Every structure is written in C-alpha cells, then in structure tokens.
Amino acid sequence: MLKLLLYCTLISLTVSPAAAQTENAAPAASKAAASPKAAATLLPRSPRQLFPGLFEAVQLGRVFSDNKTFVDAAPRQAPAAILAAWRREKARPGFRLKAFVESHFDVPTNTATTFQTNQAAGLRHHLDTLWTVLARPAAPATDSADKLAPFRSLVPLPHPYLVPGGRFREVYYWDSYFTMLGLAEANKTQLLRDITDNFAYLIGRFGFVPNGNRTYYLTRSQPPFFASMVQLLARDRGNAELLRYRPALEAEYRYWMLGSATIKPGTAAHRAVRLPTGAVLNRYWDESSQPREESFAEDVAAAKKSRQPAAQFYRNVRAAAASGWDFSSRWFGPTGGLGSIQTTDLVPVDLNCLLYNLEMTLAEAARVAGQAAQARSYTAKAAQRKAALLALSWDAKAGWFQDYNWRTRRRSAVRSLAGVFPLAFGLATPAQAARVGAELKINFLKPGGLVTTLSRTGQQWDAPNGWAPLQYLVIEGLMQYQQKPLADTVARRWTRLNSRVFAQSGKLLEKYDVLNVNRPAGGGEYPLQDGFGWTNGVLLRLLNREDK
C-alpha cells in the first residue's frame, strides 16, 4: 500500500496540478502524506520533466515524424548540460534543432528493419526466428559510474523480454500475454518465466504494471492480464505458481481498487466506480491530465478541436491508451470523433472481466495457501462484480454485452469485440453466449476473421481491422460455451489471412484488414507495424491446434 500512496503523491507533485484529482470524490489514499524526497525515489522523471522547453520544441516542431522517437532517445549528457547548450545555441544563425538533438542524444532505430525474412523457409521458420529478433536482454547490473542512467526513458528490467516490434522498442503489458501463448507453444519455458518475473518486478517497484517499461508510461497501466500469465505458468508447473506470484497479484488488485472503499454511490475515483446500487466496478484511468509525451503533437492538435476542457480531453485520451484500444469508436460520445472521447465515463466490459479473473485467481491462490476465509472473500468479490456487470452491460435486445456509461446510467450503443470477454472468462450464461455467437456470425465474421467494431471511423480499433488478441479471446470464449464450429471458422479465416499476407510480403503485422483480405490494414496514429509479438503468439497457438 505504501507504494500506491507514494505513487499518488508523486504524480500530484510532478505531472500536473490536476493529475491526482478524482471525480466527485477524493480518497484518503490520494491525500496521504509522503515526503517529496521519498516519492521522488519511486518514479523516475519522464523526458518532458527532464527537458522542459526543449521537449516542446522538438515534439511540436515535428523534428521527427514520430513523436515517440525523441522520448525514446538516450541523452549523451546530463539534462542540465543539454538544456544549457540548447539555450545557448538556438538563437545562433543556422541553428538546426534536428542536428542539435542528434548530436546530444542517441536516437533509436528499428532493429527489425535490418532483419531479412527467409520466405522460402516458410512461415513456421519465420515465427521461430522472430523470437530472437524481438528479444531484448536483461538490464546489466547497476553501474554507479553510469551517471546518465536516470535520464533514459527506458526502465531497465532484471530478466530478458520480448518487444512487439517496429516502433515499439519496449515491453508492453497486455501484448506480452498473447506473445507468451506462442512462447509456450515453442517450449520457450525460461522466457515465459522471465517475462512473468519482469512484471512481478514492476509491480514490486511501482505497485502496478505500467503500460510499458518507459518513464512516460508510469501514469497508467493496461488491460490486467498478469493473472492470466500466472495461470499460463500454473497449468504447466502446478499451483505453486499461484503462491509464488500471490503478493504481486494482491498488489495489482490494490492498484485497481485504490479509493474504492471511500467513494460514494454514483461517483468515481482513479480506476474505481461506485454504482448507485453500491456495487464497485472499474474503468480505465491515467493519473496525468497532460498530453501524452509519445504523441504530444497529435494530442495538442486534437485538443484544440475538442469542445472538452483540455485537461479532460487529455485524460480521456490517456485512459483510452490505458485500455489498449487507442483509438476506437467505443470510447466516443454521441457526436462521434476523437473530440468527443469519454473513456473515463465508461465501465468497460473487458476490463471488468479481467478483474473478475484476477479476483478468482486470488481466491484460488488463497485456497492453495489454506486460507479459506480469504478465498471466500475474493470469491464473493468476484460474484458481486459478475452480478453487477451482467446487470448493466447485457443488452437483451441486441444480444450483446456493451460498455456502461456510469454518468448517464446508460449502456453504450457501440458493439465491439469487448462484448465477447464475458464468454472468454466464463461470466455469461449459456443463453447469453448463444445470442453472442449468433451476433458474431451475422455481423462480425468477415472473410479474414472478426472485425473489431461495426463502424468505419478511420480509427485503428474499428472496422475494417482485426487484431490477434481479440480473435484469440473470441475463439476461447466460443470453445468454453461449446460453439466449436464457429470458433474453428474464426481461427481458420484468421490463420489463412496471416499466412496469405506473409506469403505476399514476408511479414506478420500488428493488425489486418479482415474485410478486404488483399489490402493492408490502416488507421491509427502511426504506420502499420510489423514484427509482431502478439500476432506471432496467437498464430503459432492456432496453427498448432489445427495440426492436432
């Protein structure tokens, strides 16, 4: 709990004046007294905090086409020296900001761009090779002579890990679970352990799993799949894994439930929402109300077009990034478009299914530990969440689970593949699962697999795009409810699309156009990325199932 108290205090001190504010409530945890010195030892400073003025000049000046390039760059000198040089040189004739940055920072390049695919060796050989291409080593032992370590945005990890690929040069939370599915198929058992241990380390250090291991990601998390990672290990190695990771699981649960004990019905604080009935569900949230550092110029420009106050807009954008679905029409208000984004007003179906799974995992861990009372407590929490979520999110007319707006007290009109999470995690009734299966077949199933939503908005988490993690979870959900023929159809169409694109391009991609299987996917804030961790993991698991 101390880490969470220090975390909230530091955010209020260093990110923005409004960063630790909650809505309609101010839980005691966010007001806890903690010294700035103690808090500052917990979270390292981000690039914007380290390089004020220069940061804005580089990002808003579009020195690099992708704002993520600068925040990933490693300084060659201490920030004070670089800032002094910038202030001294910028007024001189002929000053070029890009040349200045490149002389004072090590600017990253994509290592994957140097990798040459051997298409003739086939898809499975490519999958096996990519584990090495996407692997990153553990951080070296702390070197007291390395005075620049505190100024790099990359948060070192104690064990090897995999990155998704392309512009994504760090580990990502929810991506990693789906990558791990492939590692399990490839018998990369040590790497499975390493990745899980890295996330346990991050929880131990920060009190939660950040979006990724970058300092600019330390104000938010991502979909909480850590319990699923532990379950993946436990299936092969036994229940001792539940005990090994139980402290980390409990710490992550405290993070998601922070403030829930003190908020009143109809209000929210941080990631917790207390409904008028008194039940508590969760939402996505970011502790900062500033533009995202990795997409700074885009956020500043978009805020000018939104009718929302800038801080509110930035918070909603950041919360959407925490969801992993950045961006999608599921987060937009009735007027549509990014300017109407309302992520923090919504109780997402998928998030609460994941937290139900976390509660059930904690209950099982308590049972394994012989602590029956704690097991009953977590089981009761899970049952309460399930009842509240099903009551609010199930639309009997549409035959679908939809996000719930806790402010308007209405379900969202947007249907997305998040509505299948109650099947994947076993919350749906058989009758509900049958309705969802029928809707999937009629509306979501396309030639290349399942479309993410039914709307074409130009956002990457909308039609016509399909994404590996959602295909996999839908397949798992259908299998749980004895809908194997439809599950097999989805799997077959998705693997055929992946294989076709590989045969044409030699690449496995972040996302795919499932409507027009001959066209590359589009949308989003950056070009289509190849690599790609979660695509590789899901594809290998599905291909191996086909072979059995």
Secondary structure as the mmCIF struct_conf table of DSSP 4:
data_model
#
loop_
_struct_conf.conf_type_id
_struct_conf.id
_struct_conf.beg_label_comp_id
_struct_conf.beg_label_asym_id
_struct_conf.beg_label_seq_id
_struct_conf.end_label_comp_id
_struct_conf.end_label_asym_id
_struct_conf.end_label_seq_id
HELX_RH_AL_P HELX_RH_AL_P1 LEU A 2 THR A 14
TURN_TY1_P TURN_TY1_P1 VAL A 15 VAL A 15
TURN_TY1_P TURN_TY1_P2 PRO A 17 ALA A 20
STRN STRN1 GLU A 23 GLU A 23
BEND BEND1 ASN A 24 ASN A 24
HELX_RH_3T_P HELX_RH_3T_P1 ALA A 28 LYS A 31
HELX_RH_AL_P HELX_RH_AL_P2 PRO A 36 ALA A 40
TURN_TY1_P TURN_TY1_P3 THR A 41 LEU A 42
BEND BEND2 LEU A 43 LEU A 43
HELX_LH_PP_P HELX_LH_PP_P1 PRO A 44 SER A 46
HELX_RH_AL_P HELX_RH_AL_P3 PRO A 47 LEU A 50
BEND BEND3 PHE A 51 PHE A 51
TURN_TY1_P TURN_TY1_P4 PRO A 52 GLY A 53
HELX_RH_AL_P HELX_RH_AL_P4 LEU A 54 LEU A 60
TURN_TY1_P TURN_TY1_P5 GLY A 61 ARG A 62
BEND BEND4 VAL A 63 ASP A 66
TURN_TY1_P TURN_TY1_P6 ASN A 67 ASN A 67
HELX_RH_AL_P HELX_RH_AL_P5 LYS A 68 ASP A 72
HELX_LH_PP_P HELX_LH_PP_P2 ALA A 73 ALA A 73
STRN STRN2 ALA A 74 PRO A 75
BEND BEND5 ARG A 76 GLN A 77
HELX_RH_AL_P HELX_RH_AL_P6 PRO A 79 GLU A 89
TURN_TY1_P TURN_TY1_P7 LYS A 90 ALA A 91
BEND BEND6 ARG A 92 ARG A 92
TURN_TY1_P TURN_TY1_P8 PRO A 93 GLY A 94
HELX_RH_AL_P HELX_RH_AL_P7 LEU A 97 HIS A 104
STRN STRN3 PHE A 105 ASP A 106
HELX_RH_3T_P HELX_RH_3T_P2 THR A 111 THR A 114
HELX_RH_3T_P HELX_RH_3T_P3 GLN A 119 ALA A 121
HELX_RH_AL_P HELX_RH_AL_P8 LEU A 123 VAL A 133
TURN_TY1_P TURN_TY1_P9 LEU A 134 LEU A 134
STRN STRN4 ALA A 135 ARG A 136
HELX_LH_PP_P HELX_LH_PP_P3 PRO A 137 THR A 142
TURN_TY1_P TURN_TY1_P10 SER A 144 ALA A 145
TURN_TY1_P TURN_TY1_P11 LYS A 147 LEU A 148
HELX_RH_3T_P HELX_RH_3T_P4 ALA A 149 PHE A 151
BEND BEND7 SER A 153 SER A 153
STRN STRN5 LEU A 154 LEU A 154
BEND BEND8 PRO A 158 HIS A 159
STRN STRN6 TYR A 161 LEU A 162
STRN STRN7 GLY A 165 GLY A 165
TURN_TY1_P TURN_TY1_P12 GLY A 166 ARG A 167
STRN STRN8 PHE A 168 PHE A 168
BEND BEND9 GLU A 170 GLU A 170
STRN STRN9 TYR A 172 TYR A 172
HELX_RH_AL_P HELX_RH_AL_P9 TYR A 173 GLU A 185
TURN_TY1_P TURN_TY1_P13 ALA A 186 ASN A 187
HELX_RH_AL_P HELX_RH_AL_P10 THR A 189 PHE A 206
BEND BEND10 GLY A 207 PHE A 208
BEND BEND11 ASN A 211 ASN A 211
STRN STRN10 GLY A 212 GLY A 212
BEND BEND12 ASN A 213 ASN A 213
STRN STRN11 ARG A 214 ARG A 214
HELX_RH_3T_P HELX_RH_3T_P5 THR A 215 TYR A 217
TURN_TY1_P TURN_TY1_P14 LEU A 218 THR A 219
BEND BEND13 PRO A 223 PRO A 223
HELX_RH_AL_P HELX_RH_AL_P11 PHE A 226 ARG A 237
TURN_TY1_P TURN_TY1_P15 ASN A 239 ASN A 239
HELX_RH_AL_P HELX_RH_AL_P12 ALA A 240 ARG A 244
TURN_TY1_P TURN_TY1_P16 TYR A 245 TYR A 245
HELX_RH_AL_P HELX_RH_AL_P13 ARG A 246 MET A 257
TURN_TY1_P TURN_TY1_P17 LEU A 258 THR A 262
HELX_LH_PP_P HELX_LH_PP_P4 ILE A 263 LYS A 264
TURN_TY1_P TURN_TY1_P18 PRO A 265 GLY A 266
STRN STRN12 THR A 267 ALA A 269
TURN_TY1_P TURN_TY1_P19 HIS A 270 ARG A 271
STRN STRN13 ALA A 272 ARG A 274
TURN_TY1_P TURN_TY1_P20 PRO A 276 THR A 277
BEND BEND14 GLY A 278 GLY A 278
STRN STRN14 VAL A 280 ASN A 282
BEND BEND15 GLU A 287 GLU A 287
BEND BEND16 GLN A 290 GLN A 290
HELX_RH_3T_P HELX_RH_3T_P6 GLU A 293 SER A 295
HELX_RH_AL_P HELX_RH_AL_P14 PHE A 296 LYS A 305
BEND BEND17 ARG A 307 GLN A 308
HELX_RH_AL_P HELX_RH_AL_P15 ALA A 310 SER A 323
TURN_TY1_P TURN_TY1_P21 GLY A 324 GLY A 324
BEND BEND18 PHE A 327 PHE A 327
HELX_RH_3T_P HELX_RH_3T_P7 SER A 329 TRP A 331
STRN STRN15 PHE A 332 PHE A 332
TURN_TY1_P TURN_TY1_P22 PRO A 334 THR A 335
BEND BEND19 GLY A 337 GLY A 337
HELX_RH_3T_P HELX_RH_3T_P8 LEU A 338 SER A 340
STRN STRN16 ILE A 341 ILE A 341
HELX_RH_3T_P HELX_RH_3T_P9 THR A 343 ASP A 345
STRN STRN17 LEU A 346 VAL A 347
HELX_RH_AL_P HELX_RH_AL_P16 VAL A 349 VAL A 368
TURN_TY1_P TURN_TY1_P23 ALA A 369 GLY A 370
HELX_RH_AL_P HELX_RH_AL_P17 ALA A 372 SER A 393
STRN STRN18 TRP A 394 ASP A 395
TURN_TY1_P TURN_TY1_P24 ALA A 396 GLY A 399
STRN STRN19 TRP A 400 PHE A 401
STRN STRN20 TYR A 404 ASN A 405
TURN_TY1_P TURN_TY1_P25 TRP A 406 ARG A 409
STRN STRN21 ARG A 410 ARG A 411
BEND BEND20 ALA A 413 ALA A 413
STRN STRN22 SER A 416 SER A 416
HELX_RH_3T_P HELX_RH_3T_P10 LEU A 417 VAL A 420
HELX_RH_AL_P HELX_RH_AL_P18 PHE A 421 ALA A 424
TURN_TY1_P TURN_TY1_P26 PHE A 425 GLY A 426
BEND BEND21 ALA A 428 ALA A 428
HELX_RH_AL_P HELX_RH_AL_P19 PRO A 430 GLU A 439
HELX_RH_PI_P HELX_RH_PI_P1 LEU A 440 PHE A 444
STRN STRN23 LEU A 445 LYS A 446
TURN_TY1_P TURN_TY1_P27 PRO A 447 GLY A 448
STRN STRN24 GLY A 449 LEU A 450
BEND BEND22 THR A 452 THR A 452
STRN STRN25 THR A 453 THR A 453
BEND BEND23 LEU A 454 LEU A 454
STRN STRN26 ARG A 456 ARG A 456
BEND BEND24 GLY A 458 GLY A 458
TURN_TY1_P TURN_TY1_P28 GLN A 460 TRP A 461
BEND BEND25 ASP A 462 ASP A 462
STRN STRN27 ALA A 463 ALA A 463
TURN_TY1_P TURN_TY1_P29 PRO A 464 PRO A 464
STRN STRN28 ASN A 465 GLY A 466
HELX_RH_AL_P HELX_RH_AL_P20 ALA A 468 GLN A 480
TURN_TY1_P TURN_TY1_P30 TYR A 481 GLN A 482
HELX_RH_AL_P HELX_RH_AL_P21 LYS A 484 SER A 505
BEND BEND26 GLY A 506 GLY A 506
STRN STRN29 LEU A 509 LEU A 509
BEND BEND27 GLU A 510 GLU A 510
STRN STRN30 TYR A 512 ASP A 513
BEND BEND28 VAL A 514 ASN A 516
TURN_TY1_P TURN_TY1_P31 VAL A 517 ASN A 518
BEND BEND29 ARG A 519 ARG A 519
BEND BEND30 GLY A 524 TYR A 526
HELX_LH_PP_P HELX_LH_PP_P5 PRO A 527 GLN A 529
STRN STRN31 ASP A 530 ASP A 530
BEND BEND31 GLY A 531 GLY A 531
HELX_RH_AL_P HELX_RH_AL_P22 GLY A 533 ASP A 547
#
